[in-house]
Amino acid sequence: MKTAERILLTALELFNEHGENAVTSVDIALELDISPGNLYYHYKGKEVIIDALMALHKKQLLGSLNRSLVEDLHAEDLFYYFYILVEKLSLFRFLYRSPADIVEKYPSIQSPQQQLLKALENQLDAIFKKLQSRAEIMLTGYERPLMVESLMLLMTQVGQRRASLKQQSTETKLYHVLSLIMVNLLPRLKLKEAAIKQILDAIQSHSVSNINSNLPDLR
């Protein structure tokens, strides 16, 4: 792996673990066991690293927000598709920890951040419209934008806010978000019993089910 790639991956790991504000360029260099001068040769300051990570995130996430995917998505596919989206968002979760603060500090990422959030909003809305047209979901036109907003908040913020999740693995956090999404969606989806069982088994096979014993029983 090239040094420039190692710098990005290490910075991403440190930002996700400690928050961007708590990590300096020197911290990244020390973690990599290279000199600050070597790091500066590749990325002239933390702002350039942030820009590069945002560009990488945008490229990866937009690849999963292709509108053509909507045509092939059915109610039974939502859990697995949302898994992909939540996973990609989680990989760059430092960008969503305090979105307004990081944009104020790094104005150059404001435009791509807004583009990503708008693309995610449009994709979720298009999915629900398609499911409505197939009568695969019980959702009115008034409720649809509210459901889209709820899911966006769950996808980008829940793992950041829950204190009980801070010491949990990334996979556990991911499945916790998915379980909350399905709490909202399952009662509205027209699914066969076997499909519901498969989704519930996928969630409950992870330790997320033990994080909070007060989570509602989706059955």
C-alpha angles and dihedrals in degrees: 000000000000120000092245091056092046090052092053094047093047092047090049092051093048094045091050093048101041106015126256093266093059096051125077131193088253090055090054092049092049092049089053093043092234130121121266086240091058091051091047090053089063101032119020097213139336093282090065090050091051091050091050092049092049090051090050092048092049092051094049097044097044088054088064094044095064107145092220088068090068093069092062099041119104131179092267090055097056098088093054094042092049088049088060093048095046091047092052092047091048092054088066098030094139087073090061100041092090105355097178093048096049092047090051089052095042107029092177091073095053095088097048090043091054091045091053095048091047091048090051091048092049092048094051091046091049091050093052092045090054092047089050091052089053092044089239095129135042100226130130125219089252093051096046099077089045091053091048091052092048093051093047091053091048093048096049107028116026096077089050098052108039109095091197089061098053095091095040125102120264090249091053091051090048093052091046090057090047092051091053091049092051092048085063097041110035096071088055100044121092100224136153116252091248092056092049091050091050092053093046092048090052091054097041094048087073127071090248087094089065098051094082120015089196094069109123120257105252092202 
